[in-house]
């Protein structure tokens, strides 16, 4: 089944809304709750999403501007745990992090929406994830808030059940 670039961009654009729904009415106690020792709480997840969006937006821009059909830019990985420690994710405001995520995500979505279909065949190379087209990268980036929204919903459910 061929994936349409417009569908992927729409899915990418929905990330902030999915997260807003998952966070609706969240209390400080819920935001701090850790259902499994060693896992992140909702504050940490939201700070991670906001910070990751800087990197993902940069990667998308690199592929949009520098990617070709046979060669593309190297997309630099980053250490999520180091960022979490350095930027004190444990004390992050999840609603403020959502707003950062929203602004960054929608700015990139607007750029993607202006691209012609053939631009989605440009490639970018990630040392850990390999070579992928912009279409594939946008799909991967779209799944990031989807999976974390589900994780937040699960944490909130566990908090209510405790």
DATABEL-V368194 format. One record per pair of residues at least 6 apart in sequence whose ideal C-beta (glycine too) atoms are under 6 Angstrom apart, sorted by the first residue. I is the first residue (numbers start at 1). J is the second residue. D is the distance in Angstrom with one decimal. If there is no record, write none. Layout:
[[I/J/D] [I/J/D]]
This chain:
[[5/117/5.4] [5/120/4.3] [5/135/5.6] [8/138/4.9] [8/139/5.3] [9/112/4.8] [9/113/5.4] [11/142/4.4] [12/109/5.7] [12/138/5.3] [12/142/4.2] [13/109/4.2] [15/105/5.3] [15/145/3.5] [16/102/3.9] [16/105/5.6] [18/145/5.6] [18/149/4.2] [19/98/5.5] [19/145/5.4] [19/149/5.3] [22/149/4.2] [22/152/4.2] [22/153/5.1] [23/94/5.9] [30/156/5.6] [30/159/4.9] [31/42/4.6] [31/43/4.9] [31/94/5.2] [32/41/5.5] [33/159/4.4] [34/41/4.9] [35/155/5.7] [35/158/4.0] [42/94/5.5] [42/152/5.5] [42/155/5.8] [43/92/4.6] [43/94/5.4] [44/89/4.1] [45/148/5.4] [46/94/4.0] [46/97/3.8] [47/89/3.9] [47/92/3.6] [47/97/5.1] [49/101/5.0] [49/148/5.8] [50/97/4.2] [50/100/4.0] [50/101/4.7] [51/83/5.5] [53/101/5.1] [53/104/4.1] [53/105/5.7] [55/78/5.7] [56/141/4.8] [57/104/5.3] [57/108/4.5] [59/75/4.5] [60/108/5.3] [62/73/4.3] [63/122/5.4] [63/124/3.9] [63/134/4.7] [66/73/4.3] [67/122/3.2] [67/123/5.3] [67/124/5.4] [69/121/5.9] [72/123/3.8] [72/124/4.5] [72/125/5.5] [73/124/5.6] [74/125/5.3] [75/124/5.0] [75/126/4.4] [77/128/5.5] [120/134/4.7] [120/135/4.0] [121/133/5.3] [122/134/5.0] [123/131/5.5] [123/133/5.6] [124/137/5.9] [125/131/4.9]]
